[in-house]
Amino acid sequence: MSLTVVRDKETGVATVTLDRADKHNAITLDMARRLTETWQDFRYDDEVRAVVVTGAGTRAFCTGIDRSAVVPQPSSPYTIDDPLAAIGPKANDLWKPVVAAVEGMACGGAFYLLGEAEFLVAGEGATFFDPHTTYGMVSAFETIHMAQRMPFGEVARMALMGTAERISARRAYETGLVSELTEAGGALDAARRAAAVIAAYPTAAVQGTVRALWSAKEAARAQALAHAPHLVTLGNLPPERQSDLFTRRTRGFRTR
């Protein structure tokens, strides 16, 4: 199974695990569909009052879409088929609180999920980076998601530096991307503890608070996302050029 969902009826917390540890939890098209279905199912499951989303293993939370996925695109520069557009809870009108537990790498398309969580818990070995520009791709959706929760200069640097630099869990904590830093391997337990506390509170009050928080930035976020498809279609190199850069650019990186 590439996606595992476990519901704890006692605490009211469901744990959604990207379950491809051997592939750094890269998202396949089937996983993307299942994520969408899972968030939609949670809307009707009153026993689920809070959610934790994580990745299997310790090497990666998620490294974005699986590069072997074939996604045909329309010829018009004014539209794009993005298989990750609906993998997050808010994209599916789910307003139950979501806590992300991050170990290892979180990069690129992982930000669709992290950007729609209420807050992040990370193990001290976690790193965050965005490889798009390195491979001739526009970081639009990812950057917009992260711009809602990181200082402008930090998200700009991450997006523009590409694979040359990774943000450490400590730096992510210092700049507010991560709300709790744990020892390596401790993120999931800490996220579940936080989610269980929230799930124990009156449901209507919790969901109303989540909705209020997102309403504070929803207009700007929606407007920015509306521009993203055009920027991607106009700025991306052709797929064969992207693949060539991906193969050749294997230089090291530094973590800050």
SVG drawing of the C-alpha trace seen along z (x, -y; Angstrom):
<svg xmlns="http://www.w3.org/2000/svg" viewBox="-20 -39 49 41">
<polyline fill="none" stroke="black" stroke-width="0.4" points="0.0,0.0 1.4,-3.4 -0.8,-5.3 -1.8,-4.1 -4.6,-5.5 -5.0,-4.5 -7.9,-5.8 -7.5,-5.9 -11.1,-5.9 -10.0,-6.5 -8.2,-9.8 -10.1,-10.8 -6.8,-11.2 -6.2,-9.7 -2.7,-9.2 -2.1,-9.5 1.2,-8.0 2.9,-8.3 4.1,-4.8 6.9,-4.5 10.0,-4.8 12.1,-3.1 11.2,-5.9 11.5,-8.7 7.7,-8.8 7.5,-10.3 3.8,-10.7 2.5,-8.6 -0.7,-9.5 -2.5,-6.7 -1.3,-8.2 -2.5,-11.6 -6.0,-10.3 -6.0,-8.4 -5.0,-11.5 -7.9,-13.4 -10.3,-10.6 -9.0,-10.4 -9.5,-14.1 -12.9,-14.0 -13.8,-10.9 -12.7,-12.6 -15.3,-15.3 -18.0,-12.7 -16.2,-10.7 -17.2,-12.4 -14.9,-10.0 -11.9,-11.7 -11.4,-15.1 -7.8,-15.7 -5.3,-14.3 -1.5,-13.7 0.2,-13.5 3.7,-11.9 6.0,-9.9 7.2,-6.4 10.8,-5.8 13.3,-8.5 14.9,-9.4 12.1,-11.6 8.8,-13.0 8.1,-13.4 10.1,-14.4 7.2,-15.5 5.7,-13.8 7.4,-10.6 9.5,-11.6 8.3,-8.5 4.7,-9.8 3.4,-10.7 1.1,-13.7 -0.1,-14.8 -0.6,-18.5 -2.9,-20.7 -1.2,-22.8 -2.6,-26.1 -0.3,-28.2 -3.4,-29.3 -4.1,-25.9 -2.2,-23.1 -3.1,-19.7 -1.4,-19.5 -1.8,-16.0 -0.9,-17.5 -3.4,-20.3 -5.9,-18.4 -3.7,-16.4 -4.1,-18.7 -6.9,-19.0 -7.9,-22.6 -8.2,-21.9 -10.8,-19.3 -12.8,-21.6 -11.6,-19.8 -11.4,-22.1 -10.4,-19.6 -6.9,-20.4 -4.0,-18.7 -0.5,-18.4 2.5,-17.4 5.2,-15.2 8.5,-15.6 11.6,-13.4 14.3,-13.6 13.8,-15.4 10.8,-17.5 11.0,-19.1 9.2,-20.3 5.7,-18.8 5.8,-18.0 4.9,-21.6 1.4,-21.1 0.8,-19.0 2.9,-21.0 1.4,-24.2 -2.1,-23.0 -1.3,-21.7 -2.1,-23.8 1.5,-23.4 4.6,-21.3 6.5,-19.2 10.0,-18.1 12.8,-15.8 16.2,-17.5 17.4,-15.7 14.7,-17.1 15.7,-19.3 13.6,-21.5 14.5,-22.5 13.0,-23.2 14.8,-21.8 12.6,-23.3 14.9,-26.1 17.9,-23.8 16.1,-21.7 14.6,-24.5 11.2,-24.4 9.1,-27.2 8.4,-26.9 5.0,-28.5 2.5,-26.4 5.2,-25.3 6.5,-28.8 3.0,-30.2 2.2,-27.6 5.4,-28.2 5.1,-32.0 2.0,-31.7 4.1,-30.4 7.8,-31.5 9.4,-34.9 9.6,-36.3 13.4,-36.2 13.5,-32.7 11.1,-31.2 12.7,-33.3 16.1,-32.0 14.9,-28.4 13.1,-28.6 16.0,-30.3 18.9,-28.4 17.4,-25.1 19.4,-22.0 22.4,-24.0 21.1,-24.6 18.8,-22.9 17.1,-24.5 17.9,-22.6 15.1,-21.7 16.7,-24.1 16.6,-27.0 13.0,-26.1 12.1,-26.2 13.9,-29.5 12.0,-31.1 8.6,-29.7 8.1,-27.1 8.3,-24.4 6.5,-24.9 8.1,-22.1 11.5,-20.5 12.1,-17.0 15.0,-14.6 15.4,-12.6 12.6,-10.1 10.4,-11.8 8.3,-14.0 5.4,-11.5 4.8,-10.9 5.0,-14.6 2.5,-15.4 0.1,-12.7 0.2,-14.1 -0.6,-17.6 -3.4,-16.3 -4.9,-14.3 -5.1,-17.4 -6.9,-19.3 -9.2,-16.3 -10.3,-16.3 -11.8,-19.8 -15.3,-20.6 -15.3,-19.9 -17.3,-22.9 -15.1,-25.3 -11.9,-23.7 -13.1,-23.7 -14.4,-27.2 -11.0,-28.3 -9.2,-26.5 -11.6,-28.2 -11.0,-31.6 -7.2,-31.2 -7.3,-30.4 -9.7,-33.2 -7.1,-35.6 -4.9,-34.7 -7.2,-32.9 -7.9,-35.8 -4.3,-36.5 -3.5,-32.8 -6.3,-32.1 -5.3,-35.0 -1.7,-33.9 -2.6,-30.3 -4.7,-31.5 -1.5,-32.9 0.6,-29.8 -0.5,-27.7 0.5,-30.4 3.9,-31.0 4.6,-27.2 3.6,-26.8 5.5,-29.8 8.6,-29.3 9.3,-25.5 11.9,-24.0 10.6,-21.2 10.4,-17.8 13.4,-16.4 15.6,-19.4 14.4,-19.0 15.4,-15.3 18.8,-16.2 19.5,-18.7 18.2,-16.2 20.7,-13.6 23.7,-15.9 23.3,-18.1 24.4,-15.9 26.6,-18.4 26.7,-18.6 24.6,-20.9 25.0,-22.8 22.6,-22.9 22.0,-26.1"/>
</svg>
